[in-house]
Amino acid sequence: MKVTTKGQVTIPARIREYLDIGPHSEVDFRISGGSVVLVKHQKADPPEEPFSALRGVLKGAHSTASWMRATRGA
């Protein structure tokens, strides 16, 4: 396997199929015991937004106008 002038190599089809790598897939390279290992990138779950659990709990209970009146003391 040759490296291009841009530092690129072609991943053989059988390896792409085995790792289920397609166009625009992300891969990682790891060094292990003097060898370079190609692994399919594992995306971490995005952290949950702090207020996402509260989203929609007041739906239909009050209108925006009524909440504004209540919070402003009018």
N, CA, C and O atoms as a DFTB+ gen file, in Angstrom:
296 C
 N C O
     1  1       0.860      -1.162       0.000
     2  2       0.000       0.000       0.000
     3  2       0.906       1.224       0.000
     4  3       1.828       1.319       0.811
     5  1       0.648       2.148      -0.898
     6  2       1.482       3.335      -1.009
     7  2       0.773       4.550      -0.415
     8  3      -0.454       4.649      -0.438
     9  1       1.561       5.450       0.106
    10  2       1.063       6.706       0.650
    11  2       1.193       7.757      -0.444
    12  3       2.239       7.865      -1.084
    13  1       0.121       8.542      -0.663
    14  2       0.165       9.593      -1.679
    15  2       0.990      10.768      -1.176
    16  3       1.392      10.808      -0.013
    17  1       1.238      11.723      -2.067
    18  2       1.989      12.915      -1.675
    19  2       1.238      13.736      -0.639
    20  3       1.837      14.553       0.061
    21  1      -0.083      13.522      -0.534
    22  2      -0.889      14.213       0.480
    23  2      -0.985      13.413       1.781
    24  3      -1.703      13.814       2.696
    25  1      -0.277      12.295       1.875
    26  2      -0.300      11.481       3.089
    27  2      -1.517      10.583       3.188
    28  3      -1.879      10.153       4.283
    29  1      -2.160      10.290       2.054
    30  2      -3.377       9.480       2.056
    31  2      -3.094       8.059       1.612
    32  3      -2.182       7.805       0.825
    33  1      -3.896       7.132       2.135
    34  2      -3.863       5.737       1.679
    35  2      -5.301       5.305       1.441
    36  3      -6.235       5.893       1.986
    37  1      -5.470       4.286       0.634
    38  2      -6.804       3.734       0.396
    39  2      -7.008       2.563       1.336
    40  3      -6.178       1.655       1.396
    41  1      -8.112       2.580       2.070
    42  2      -8.444       1.459       2.955
    43  2      -9.041       0.369       2.073
    44  3     -10.021       0.620       1.371
    45  1      -8.478      -0.827       2.093
    46  2      -8.998      -1.904       1.245
    47  2     -10.484      -2.176       1.514
    48  3     -10.960      -2.048       2.642
    49  1     -11.197      -2.551       0.457
    50  2     -12.645      -2.763       0.523
    51  2     -13.034      -3.755       1.623
    52  3     -14.012      -3.529       2.336
    53  1     -12.283      -4.844       1.768
    54  2     -12.668      -5.850       2.776
    55  2     -12.586      -5.278       4.198
    56  3     -13.372      -5.662       5.063
    57  1     -11.642      -4.364       4.441
    58  2     -11.529      -3.741       5.759
    59  2     -12.656      -2.724       5.950
    60  3     -13.240      -2.646       7.031
    61  1     -12.966      -1.942       4.906
    62  2     -14.086      -0.986       4.996
    63  2     -15.394      -1.715       5.280
    64  3     -16.206      -1.261       6.086
    65  1     -15.589      -2.840       4.616
    66  2     -16.822      -3.621       4.841
    67  2     -16.847      -4.182       6.257
    68  3     -17.882      -4.139       6.922
    69  1     -15.722      -4.706       6.719
    70  2     -15.653      -5.299       8.058
    71  2     -15.958      -4.260       9.133
    72  3     -16.675      -4.551      10.091
    73  1     -15.416      -3.047       8.980
    74  2     -15.626      -1.982       9.970
    75  2     -16.867      -1.142       9.679
    76  3     -17.183      -0.220      10.431
    77  1     -17.571      -1.456       8.594
    78  2     -18.756      -0.696       8.176
    79  2     -18.401       0.786       8.010
    80  3     -19.064       1.668       8.556
    81  1     -17.347       1.027       7.249
    82  2     -16.872       2.376       6.974
    83  2     -17.317       2.755       5.568
    84  3     -17.047       2.034       4.607
    85  1     -17.993       3.876       5.456
    86  2     -18.436       4.376       4.162
    87  2     -17.926       5.785       3.960
    88  3     -17.169       6.303       4.782
    89  1     -18.341       6.411       2.860
    90  2     -17.937       7.799       2.625
    91  2     -18.334       8.692       3.803
    92  3     -19.436       8.570       4.338
    93  1     -17.459       9.560       4.188
    94  2     -17.647      10.537       5.277
    95  2     -17.646       9.902       6.667
    96  3     -17.936      10.582       7.651
    97  1     -17.324       8.613       6.764
    98  2     -17.180       7.986       8.083
    99  2     -15.946       8.562       8.760
   100  3     -15.005       8.993       8.093
   101  1     -15.955       8.568      10.072
   102  2     -14.801       9.038      10.818
   103  2     -14.058       7.839      11.382
   104  3     -14.666       6.892      11.881
   105  1     -12.734       7.894      11.295
   106  2     -11.899       6.822      11.830
   107  2     -10.844       7.421      12.745
   108  3     -10.533       8.609      12.657
   109  1     -10.302       6.600      13.612
   110  2      -9.229       7.006      14.513
   111  2      -8.037       6.098      14.261
   112  3      -8.193       4.950      13.846
   113  1      -6.846       6.624      14.514
   114  2      -5.625       5.837      14.447
   115  2      -5.053       5.749      15.849
   116  3      -4.941       6.753      16.553
   117  1      -4.693       4.539      16.244
   118  2      -4.110       4.334      17.570
   119  2      -2.790       3.611      17.413
   120  3      -2.639       2.760      16.536
   121  1      -1.844       3.947      18.251
   122  2      -0.547       3.275      18.235
   123  2      -0.563       2.223      19.334
   124  3      -0.841       2.514      20.497
   125  1      -0.256       0.987      18.934
   126  2      -0.295      -0.127      19.875
   127  2       0.899      -1.043      19.620
   128  3       0.972      -1.709      18.587
   129  1       1.818      -1.068      20.557
   130  2       2.968      -1.959      20.449
   131  2       3.800      -1.739      19.196
   132  3       4.266      -2.701      18.586
   133  1       3.993      -0.479      18.803
   134  2       4.794      -0.181      17.628
   135  2       4.044      -0.284      16.311
   136  3       4.633      -0.095      15.247
   137  1       2.747      -0.583      16.371
   138  2       1.920      -0.662      15.165
   139  2       0.857       0.424      15.213
   140  3       0.491       0.906      16.285
   141  1       0.371       0.796      14.051
   142  2      -0.731       1.759      13.960
   143  2      -1.996       0.965      13.688
   144  3      -2.034       0.138      12.777
   145  1      -3.026       1.214      14.474
   146  2      -4.287       0.480      14.364
   147  2      -5.377       1.446      13.937
   148  3      -5.527       2.519      14.521
   149  1      -6.142       1.064      12.912
   150  2      -7.267       1.849      12.425
   151  2      -8.534       1.350      13.108
   152  3      -8.828       0.155      13.076
   153  1      -9.284       2.256      13.725
   154  2     -10.551       1.892      14.365
   155  2     -11.633       2.862      13.920
   156  3     -11.365       4.037      13.669
   157  1     -12.859       2.359      13.826
   158  2     -13.979       3.225      13.499
   159  2     -14.235       4.141      14.682
   160  3     -14.275       3.691      15.827
   161  1     -14.408       5.424      14.405
   162  2     -14.614       6.419      15.459
   163  2     -15.935       6.160      16.169
   164  3     -16.969       5.991      15.523
   165  1     -15.902       6.129      17.492
   166  2     -17.100       5.953      18.304
   167  2     -17.516       7.307      18.846
   168  3     -16.790       7.907      19.640
   169  1     -18.663       7.792      18.434
   170  2     -19.132       9.089      18.910
   171  2     -19.653       8.968      20.330
   172  3     -20.376       8.029      20.662
   173  1     -19.281       9.916      21.153
   174  2     -19.771       9.956      22.530
   175  2     -21.177      10.548      22.531
   176  3     -21.495      11.405      21.706
   177  1     -22.004      10.099      23.443
   178  2     -23.336      10.669      23.563
   179  2     -23.207      12.125      23.983
   180  3     -22.441      12.447      24.891
   181  1     -23.956      13.005      23.325
   182  2     -23.865      14.414      23.723
   183  2     -24.405      14.601      25.141
   184  3     -25.359      13.929      25.532
   185  1     -23.813      15.492      25.899
   186  2     -24.315      15.710      27.255
   187  2     -25.734      16.271      27.201
   188  3     -26.072      17.068      26.326
   189  1     -26.544      15.842      28.146
   190  2     -27.929      16.307      28.183
   191  2     -27.969      17.757      28.637
   192  3     -27.265      18.156      29.564
   193  1     -28.796      18.527      27.974
   194  2     -28.951      19.922      28.365
   195  2     -29.571      19.978      29.752
   196  3     -30.422      19.149      30.075
   197  1     -29.164      20.936      30.580
   198  2     -29.644      20.967      31.959
   199  2     -31.164      21.099      32.094
   200  3     -31.738      20.602      33.063
   201  1     -31.812      21.753      31.153
   202  2     -33.246      21.980      31.287
   203  2     -34.080      21.114      30.352
   204  3     -35.297      21.290      30.278
   205  1     -33.449      20.180      29.634
   206  2     -34.196      19.383      28.665
   207  2     -35.269      18.525      29.336
   208  3     -36.302      18.258      28.723
   209  1     -35.052      18.085      30.574
   210  2     -36.059      17.278      31.266
   211  2     -37.309      18.089      31.594
   212  3     -38.389      17.527      31.777
   213  1     -37.160      19.407      31.666
   214  2     -38.299      20.266      32.011
   215  2     -39.076      20.735      30.789
   216  3     -40.170      21.286      30.917
   217  1     -38.516      20.517      29.610
   218  2     -39.139      21.010      28.388
   219  2     -40.537      20.415      28.216
   220  3     -40.698      19.196      28.171
   221  1     -41.540      21.279      28.122
   222  2     -42.903      20.853      27.853
   223  2     -43.742      20.530      29.078
   224  3     -44.909      20.172      28.921
   225  1     -43.206      20.638      30.295
   226  2     -43.988      20.258      31.480
   227  2     -45.156      21.201      31.739
   228  3     -46.138      20.795      32.359
   229  1     -45.077      22.433      31.288
   230  2     -46.160      23.390      31.516
   231  2     -47.033      23.590      30.281
   232  3     -47.881      24.482      30.253
   233  1     -46.831      22.781      29.286
   234  2     -47.554      22.950      28.031
   235  2     -49.059      22.917      28.265
   236  3     -49.598      21.968      28.834
   237  1     -49.714      23.962      27.819
   238  2     -51.161      24.041      27.914
   239  2     -51.666      24.522      29.258
   240  3     -52.855      24.815      29.378
   241  1     -50.827      24.619      30.270
   242  2     -51.279      25.029      31.596
   243  2     -51.615      26.520      31.616
   244  3     -52.655      26.906      32.150
   245  1     -50.773      27.345      31.056
   246  2     -50.990      28.784      31.038
   247  2     -50.461      29.358      29.735
   248  3     -49.604      28.763      29.082
   249  1     -50.970      30.496      29.373
   250  2     -50.447      31.187      28.201
   251  2     -49.233      32.016      28.621
   252  3     -49.005      32.258      29.807
   253  1     -48.474      32.439      27.635
   254  2     -47.321      33.289      27.919
   255  2     -47.767      34.570      28.613
   256  3     -47.120      35.038      29.550
   257  1     -48.871      35.128      28.149
   258  2     -49.374      36.377      28.735
   259  2     -49.728      36.189      30.210
   260  3     -49.432      37.055      31.034
   261  1     -50.359      35.060      30.546
   262  2     -50.724      34.840      31.953
   263  2     -49.488      34.647      32.816
   264  3     -49.466      35.105      33.958
   265  1     -48.442      33.972      32.293
   266  2     -47.200      33.823      33.033
   267  2     -46.518      35.168      33.233
   268  3     -45.968      35.432      34.302
   269  1     -46.549      36.014      32.221
   270  2     -45.948      37.332      32.341
   271  2     -46.654      38.161      33.414
   272  3     -46.011      38.847      34.209
   273  1     -47.975      38.085      33.423
   274  2     -48.736      38.816      34.454
   275  2     -48.411      38.290      35.841
   276  3     -48.227      39.073      36.772
   277  1     -48.340      36.991      35.988
   278  2     -48.082      36.366      37.283
   279  2     -46.678      36.708      37.794
   280  3     -46.506      36.983      38.982
   281  1     -45.699      36.694      36.932
   282  2     -44.329      36.940      37.361
   283  2     -44.040      38.407      37.581
   284  3     -43.113      38.755      38.312
   285  1     -44.822      39.270      36.958
   286  2     -44.632      40.710      37.139
   287  2     -45.511      41.274      38.251
   288  3     -45.407      42.450      38.598
   289  1     -46.361      40.440      38.797
   290  2     -47.216      40.873      39.897
   291  2     -48.351      41.786      39.476
   292  3     -48.899      42.523      40.296
   293  1     -48.703      41.741      38.203
   294  2     -49.781      42.612      37.710
   295  2     -51.103      41.877      37.697
   296  3     -52.124      42.448      37.313
